[in-house]
């Protein structure tokens, strides 16, 4: 039984664009190689933090939405903890209402990007 999850991580702001892409690629590969289904991905960019974390006031935010086996979440979070580029993360299990809302939000984001192109 696969559950739907959403994970957001914050990468340290001192990384270059290539290092950010490498970190995102690492976690994307980890999700897809475990047999999980990647549903949606968003890069929110450099944002100001509400409070300093490790003496940093900004960070690069990235979101993944995926379907996975519940046992995989422990492995993913262990990898977040081991990676020194990640300063904070959160993983949430989406219930059916959250999943519906997320699907509507994705359609809105996709429509917006279609207009811009």
TANOR-V109186 format. One record per run of one state. SS is the DSSP state (alpha for helix, beta for strand, coil for the rest). FROM is the first residue (numbers start at 0). TO is the last residue. If there is no record, write none. Layout:
ss=SS from=FROM to=TO
ss=SS from=FROM to=TO
//
This chain:
ss=coil from=0 to=1
ss=beta from=2 to=11
ss=coil from=12 to=15
ss=alpha from=16 to=32
ss=coil from=33 to=35
ss=beta from=36 to=52
ss=coil from=53 to=54
ss=beta from=55 to=67
ss=coil from=68 to=68
ss=alpha from=69 to=81
ss=coil from=82 to=84
ss=beta from=85 to=92
ss=coil from=93 to=94
ss=alpha from=95 to=115
ss=coil from=116 to=116
//
